[in-house]
Amino acid sequence: MGLSALLSAMYPMKCALCATLGDDPVCIQCQQSMERWPLDVVVEDALVSRRAAVAHYHGRAAQAVQR
């Protein structure tokens, strides 16, 4: 048993948001609960000509950003 396997057995990977055990940093349920913006949205105002975000920052998305 290699060191990597030993560490994985001692410290299994879990979702950073809900602590569900799994193989991804953020589980499928948390990913699906995030309200995503379409990628083609561009908002223009006087100070900023372009902004980009992949999700609205509330719920799980806000929790992910705050960590």
QUIJO-V424785 format. One record per residue. RES is the residue in three letters. OMEGA is omega as a letter, one per 30 degrees, with the letter a starting at -180 (* if undefined). Layout:
res-><RES:RES>
omega-><OMEGA:OMEGA>
//
This chain:
res-><MET:GLY:LEU:SER:ALA:LEU:LEU:SER:ALA:MET:TYR:PRO:MET:LYS:CYS:ALA:LEU:CYS:ALA:THR:LEU:GLY:ASP:ASP:PRO:VAL:CYS:ILE:GLN:CYS:GLN:GLN:SER:MET:GLU:ARG:TRP:PRO:LEU:ASP:VAL:VAL:VAL:GLU:ASP:ALA:LEU:VAL:SER:ARG:ARG:ALA:ALA:VAL:ALA:HIS:TYR:HIS:GLY:ARG:ALA:ALA:GLN:ALA:VAL:GLN:ARG>
omega-><a:a:a:l:l:l:l:l:a:a:a:l:l:l:l:a:a:l:l:l:l:a:a:l:l:a:a:a:l:l:a:a:l:l:a:l:l:a:a:l:l:a:l:l:a:a:a:a:a:l:l:l:a:a:l:a:l:a:a:l:l:l:l:a:a:a:*>
//
